[in-house]
Amino acid sequence: MPTIGVFSNPSISVPVAADGIKPYAGDVSEVFTTSSVFESKKTLRFIKHADIYRPGSLTIGAELKTTSGSYHLGVFLNDGIAINLTGTHTAYTLRAASIGMGAYAEGIHELDFRLKNIGPGTCFLKLTDIYLID
């Protein structure tokens, strides 16, 4: 299972855009499933702490498709579902959603990208990006 790589490292400063959006991590590996129950396909751990960074929200972007039926991407934050993206697109389609971080305590958090397909087909997840929003 791929771990999503971080765009920056401690020696590089990633500027925050004027609108408060900061690229955080991304992954281009293609994963797929024929399962009708969620399977973990990509993970990301991050820190929310006053001395490091406290995002107001995380925005997730993902390319999804299915050969038949409907795809479901569940983005779980600390084992609870935070986003559920569904569709029937048969060509890669960009989908996006946000998670408000205000209610989450400081500490280490994990995003788990889980995929399932409802119907006889195969669903695919390709490009996955995570952005921090001030």
N, C-alpha and C positions, 0 to 999 in steps of 0.2 A: 504494500500500500504506500503510495507516495506521500511524503511529508512536504507540505508546501514550503518552498524556499523563500527566504526573506530577501527583498530587493537591496536593502542596505546592510552595512556592517557598522560596528561601533566607530570606525575611523572615518566614515563618510556621513556628512549631514545631508539629509533629504529635505529640501525646502517644502514648506507648506504653501500651497497655492493661495491666492488672494481670497478664494471662497472657502478656505479652511480645510480643503481636501488634501490628504497626504497619502501617496501610494505606500502600501505597507508590504504586501507579499503577493506572489503569483506563482502559478504552475501551469505548464502547457501539456503535461502528459495526458493522454487519452485513456480513460477507464470506462468500463462497461459492465452491464449485468443483464441477466434474463430473469433474475429473482423477482418475485412478487412481494417480498419483504425487504425492508431496508438493509443494505449491506454497506459497511464503512469502506470508503474508497480514498479519501484524502483527509489529512488532519493538519491542524495548525495550533500551536500553543503560543500564547502571548501573555504579557504582563500588563496589568492595570495598576499603577501606583503613582501617588502624588509626586514623588521625586523623579519619576521616569516619564510617564505619559498617561493622561487620563482622557481617552477619547469620549466624546459625547455620543458617538455612534460608530458602527462599522457598516460599510456598504460592501455587499458581496456582488460580484459580477461573474456569470458562468455561461459557457456555451453548452447547450443541451440539444439532444435530438433522440428520436426513437425510430426504429424500423417499422413498428406497428404497435398499436395500443397507445398507452400514455406513459410518459416519463414522470417521475416524482423525485425531486432533489430535496431531501430534508437536511437542513443545516442545524445541527445540534450544538448548543452552547452549554458546556458543563453537563452533558447528558440530557438536557431538556430541549425539545424542538423549538427553535427560534424562528425559522423560515421554512416554508414548504412551497417550492416552485413546481408547478405541473404544466404539462402541455402535450400536444400531439404532433409537433413539428417533425418532419422527416428530413429536414436539412438543418444544419447547426444554426441555432437561434440564440442570440444574446438575451439573457434574462438577468434582472438585478432586483435587489431588495436590501433593506437596511434593518439593523438591530440597534435599538436604543440601549446604551450602556449605563445609564444613570442609576439603575437599581442594582447593578452588580458591584459587589464589594471589591476592594483592592485585593490583588493577589494574582495567581497564575490561573489562566482560563484556557479552555481547549475548545476549538471549533472542530467538529467532525462532520464531514460531508458524506451523507449516506444516500445511496441511489437505489431505486426500485423501478420496475416496469410492470404496469398493469395491462395484461393482454399477452398475446403470443410472441411479441417482438423482443428486441434488444434495445436498451437505452444506453446512451453515451454521454459522458461528461468530458469536456476537453479543457479549454482555457478557463482558469479560475483566478480571479483577482480579488484582493481585499484592500479596501481603502479605509483610513481612519478619518473621521470627521470631527472637527473641534466643536 
